[in-house]
Amino acid sequence: MTLNNPSTNPNQGELPAEISRDWLDPFVVWLTKERRYSAYTMRNYQHAFVDFFIWLKSAKIDEKPFDELTRREMRDFVIEAQRRFDRRTLHLHVSGLRVFFRFWIARGRLMRNPCTGIPLPTLEKKLPIFLSELQIKRLLLGPDRLLANETIDPFTAWRDRLIMELLYGGGLRVSELCALKWGAIDLMSGSARILGKGGKERMCPLGKVALAVLKRWKMDFYADATFDSPVVVNRAGVAPPPRTIQLLLKRYLALGDLPLDLTPHKLRHSYATHLLNAGADLRLVQELLGHANLATTQIYTHVSIARLKDIHAQAHPRS
């Protein structure tokens, strides 16, 4: 795999050809072919390595073998990187470097991981941002409103509605939606077989509304779809990239007078929060979201508790 596309690999020109060929390229092939990491994670891990190598060069230790890097040098890198990145980005970069070193240790080329035990700044515990059920309703009505006043055509209206219904009704990641094929959908049971992060497969109920929109979309606009056809397509029959869906969502956020900084992933947050608010079991929500660890899902319980506290403060005479 070559890494000459600057849009997916920032500052790639800073890497010597032999470093890219002998160290980074095999790592990226493994991330893509074996681990099946998302394009977003893969791009970030590449960025992390390139940024790290640029730092090695600025510190005049770029000629030093990777196996001889010390924990002190890695701490120096983290201290300097804090001036350039926020805490979450720094954690992501160091995570990428840890995976890089583990990859080469497993292949016998390196003996140790200099990132092990490196202290990182504490992450702020931010609660997920989500839309209320009323806000979701306003958002999902957007395509119908634009169709009614003839701002958009029926094809666009039903496609856009389908996109948002699947993101919210199925709790899909935007990358999962873009990759979804008709062969993965069971219209009888109303569920979809989703290939998530790390190649992990899960079954997602889509909900009655999303299923109805899906059937209408196929019947009226996509009758020639095959087993391998993407579910969501443009007029040319091509699946849109995640960026297109992000921009599409902003249009409907503006129409619904909702915050424009919300992303498609916030619909997934809303999906999880609304399930828990309605009494869904935490482990069931974990399975529906495709989270490897229950701790990742537990953040949504904090959202529900915060909501209960707000209700208590507003309604209880002793609050």
C-alpha positions in Angstrom: 0.0 0.0 0.0 1.5 3.3 -1.0 0.9 6.4 1.2 1.3 9.2 -1.2 -2.1 10.8 -0.8 -1.7 13.9 1.3 -5.4 14.0 2.0 -5.3 10.8 3.9 -1.7 11.1 5.3 -0.8 14.6 6.4 2.9 15.6 6.1 3.7 12.3 4.4 6.5 14.2 2.5 8.4 14.5 5.7 9.0 10.8 5.9 12.1 9.3 4.2 11.1 6.8 1.6 12.7 3.9 3.4 10.9 4.7 6.7 7.6 4.8 4.9 8.4 1.6 2.9 10.0 -0.5 5.7 8.0 0.6 8.8 4.8 2.5 8.1 3.5 0.8 4.9 3.4 -2.7 6.4 1.7 -1.4 9.5 -1.0 0.3 7.5 -1.6 -2.8 5.4 -2.1 -4.7 8.7 -4.5 -2.1 10.0 -6.5 -2.2 6.8 -6.5 -5.8 5.7 -6.3 -7.7 9.0 -7.6 -5.4 11.7 -10.1 -3.7 9.4 -9.8 -0.4 11.3 -12.0 2.4 10.1 -10.6 4.9 7.6 -10.8 7.5 10.3 -8.7 5.5 12.8 -6.2 4.5 10.1 -5.8 8.1 9.0 -5.2 9.2 12.6 -2.7 6.4 13.3 -0.8 7.4 10.2 -0.9 11.0 11.2 0.4 10.0 14.7 3.4 8.2 13.2 4.3 11.0 10.8 4.0 13.6 13.5 6.2 11.5 15.8 8.9 11.1 13.2 8.8 14.9 12.5 9.4 15.3 16.3 12.3 12.8 16.2 13.8 14.8 13.4 13.4 18.1 15.3 15.0 16.5 18.4 17.9 15.3 16.2 17.3 11.6 17.1 15.6 10.5 13.8 18.7 8.4 13.0 18.3 6.5 16.2 16.8 3.0 15.8 13.3 2.6 17.1 14.4 -0.2 19.4 16.8 2.2 21.2 14.2 4.9 22.0 13.8 5.4 25.7 10.8 6.2 27.9 12.4 9.5 28.7 12.4 10.5 25.1 8.8 9.4 24.8 7.9 11.6 27.8 9.7 14.5 26.1 7.6 13.9 23.0 4.4 13.9 25.0 5.4 17.1 26.9 6.1 18.9 23.5 3.0 17.5 21.9 0.8 18.9 24.6 1.6 22.4 23.2 0.2 21.4 19.8 -2.7 19.0 20.5 -5.7 18.9 22.8 -5.7 16.1 25.4 -8.0 13.8 23.4 -5.9 14.1 20.2 -2.7 13.4 22.2 -4.2 10.3 23.7 -5.2 9.1 20.3 -1.7 9.7 18.9 0.0 7.8 21.7 -2.5 5.0 21.3 -1.6 4.8 17.6 2.1 4.7 18.5 1.6 2.0 21.0 -0.2 -0.1 18.4 2.6 0.6 16.0 5.3 -0.7 18.4 3.2 -3.7 19.4 2.8 -4.6 15.7 6.6 -4.7 15.2 7.3 -6.5 18.5 4.9 -9.2 17.5 6.9 -9.6 14.2 10.2 -9.9 16.1 11.6 -6.7 14.7 11.5 -4.7 18.0 12.0 -6.0 21.5 10.1 -3.5 23.6 7.5 -0.8 23.5 8.9 2.6 24.7 5.3 3.9 25.0 4.5 1.5 27.9 3.7 3.3 31.1 4.1 6.8 29.6 2.0 9.2 31.7 -0.6 11.2 29.8 -2.7 14.2 30.9 -6.1 13.2 32.4 -9.0 13.4 29.9 -11.9 15.5 30.8 -15.0 13.4 31.3 -17.4 14.9 28.9 -21.0 13.6 28.7 -22.1 12.7 25.2 -24.1 15.4 23.4 -27.5 14.2 22.2 -30.8 15.5 20.9 -34.0 15.2 22.9 -36.8 13.1 21.4 -38.6 16.3 20.4 -35.5 17.6 18.6 -35.0 14.3 16.8 -38.6 14.5 15.6 -38.0 18.0 14.2 -34.8 16.8 12.5 -36.4 13.8 10.9 -39.3 15.9 9.6 -36.9 18.0 7.5 -36.9 16.0 4.2 -40.7 16.0 4.2 -40.9 19.7 4.8 -38.5 20.4 1.9 -40.4 18.0 -0.3 -43.7 19.7 0.5 -42.5 23.1 -0.6 -40.7 21.6 -3.6 -37.2 22.6 -2.4 -36.0 19.0 -3.1 -37.2 16.2 -5.3 -38.7 12.9 -4.1 -35.5 10.9 -4.7 -33.5 13.2 -2.5 -36.2 13.5 0.2 -36.5 9.7 0.7 -32.8 9.1 0.5 -32.1 11.8 3.1 -34.9 10.6 5.3 -33.5 7.0 5.0 -30.0 8.2 6.0 -31.3 9.9 9.2 -33.7 7.1 10.1 -30.9 4.5 9.9 -28.5 6.6 11.9 -31.0 7.1 14.6 -33.3 4.1 14.3 -30.4 1.6 14.0 -27.7 3.5 16.0 -25.2 3.0 13.1 -21.9 4.8 12.8 -21.7 6.9 9.6 -19.0 4.6 8.2 -21.2 1.6 8.8 -24.1 3.3 7.0 -21.9 4.1 4.0 -20.7 0.5 3.8 -24.2 -1.1 4.3 -25.2 -3.4 1.5 -28.7 -4.8 0.7 -27.4 -8.3 1.3 -26.9 -7.5 4.9 -30.5 -6.5 5.5 -33.3 -8.9 6.4 -36.6 -7.1 5.5 -38.7 -9.8 7.1 -37.1 -9.4 10.6 -36.3 -5.7 10.1 -32.7 -6.1 11.1 -29.3 -5.5 9.5 -26.0 -7.4 9.8 -23.4 -4.6 10.6 -19.7 -5.0 10.3 -18.3 -2.6 12.9 -14.9 -1.7 14.3 -12.2 -4.3 14.1 -14.3 -6.5 11.8 -16.8 -7.2 14.7 -20.2 -8.2 13.4 -23.5 -7.5 15.1 -27.2 -7.6 14.4 -29.1 -4.3 14.5 -32.9 -4.0 14.7 -33.7 -1.0 12.5 -37.1 -0.1 14.0 -40.5 0.0 12.3 -40.2 3.5 10.9 -36.7 3.0 9.4 -37.9 -0.3 7.9 -40.9 1.3 6.3 -38.7 4.1 4.8 -36.2 1.4 3.6 -39.0 -0.6 1.8 -40.4 2.6 0.2 -36.9 3.7 -0.9 -36.3 0.3 -2.5 -39.7 0.0 -4.2 -39.9 3.5 -5.6 -36.2 4.5 -6.3 -34.0 1.5 -6.2 -35.9 -1.5 -7.6 -32.8 -2.8 -9.5 -30.7 -3.0 -6.3 -28.7 -6.3 -6.1 -27.4 -8.2 -3.1 -24.1 -6.3 -3.3 -25.5 -2.9 -4.0 -25.0 -0.2 -1.3 -28.2 0.8 0.4 -27.7 4.5 0.3 -26.6 5.9 -3.0 -26.6 9.1 -5.1 -28.2 9.4 -8.5 -25.2 7.8 -10.1 -25.7 4.7 -7.9 -22.6 5.4 -5.8 -22.5 5.3 -2.0 -21.8 8.7 -0.5 -18.7 9.3 1.6 -19.1 10.1 5.3 -18.3 13.8 4.6 -21.3 14.1 2.3 -23.6 12.8 5.1 -22.1 15.2 7.6 -22.9 18.1 5.3 -26.4 16.7 4.5 -27.1 16.6 8.3 -26.1 20.2 8.7 -28.8 21.2 6.2 -31.5 19.6 8.3 -30.1 20.9 11.6 -30.3 24.4 10.2 -33.9 23.7 9.0 -34.9 22.4 12.4 -33.2 25.3 14.3 -30.8 22.9 16.0 -27.1 23.3 16.8 -25.1 23.1 13.7 -22.0 21.6 15.4 -23.9 18.3 15.9 -22.5 15.4 13.8 -24.0 12.1 12.6 -22.4 10.4 15.6 -24.6 12.5 17.9 -27.6 10.6 16.4 -26.0 7.4 17.7 -25.6 9.1 21.1 -29.3 10.0 21.0 -30.2 6.5 20.1 -28.4 5.0 23.1 -29.6 7.6 25.5 -33.2 7.3 24.5 -33.0 3.5 24.8 -31.6 3.7 28.4 -34.1 6.4 29.3 -36.9 4.0 28.2 -35.5 1.3 30.5 -33.3 -0.8 28.1 -30.8 -3.1 29.7 -27.2 -1.6 29.6 -25.7 -4.8 28.2 -28.3 -4.9 25.5 -27.4 -1.4 24.5 -23.7 -2.4 24.5 -24.5 -5.2 22.1 -26.6 -3.0 19.9 -23.9 -0.3 19.7 -21.2 -2.9 19.1 -19.0 -1.7 22.0 -16.2 -4.0 23.0 -16.2 -2.8 26.6 -19.2 -2.1 28.8 -17.4 0.9 30.2 -17.8 2.6 26.8 -21.5 2.2 27.0 -21.8 3.2 30.7 -21.2 6.9 29.8 -24.8 7.0 28.6 -26.0 6.0 32.0 -24.4 9.2 33.3 -26.4 11.1 30.7 -29.6 9.5 32.0 -28.7 10.2 35.6 -28.0 13.8 34.8 -31.4 14.1 33.1 -33.1 12.6 36.1 -31.3 15.1 38.4 -32.5 17.9 36.2 -36.1 16.7 36.3 -35.8 16.3 40.1 -34.5 19.8 40.5 -37.3 21.2 38.5 -40.2 19.2 39.9 -39.4 18.3 43.6 -40.5 20.8 46.2 -37.4 20.0 48.3 -34.8 20.1 45.5 
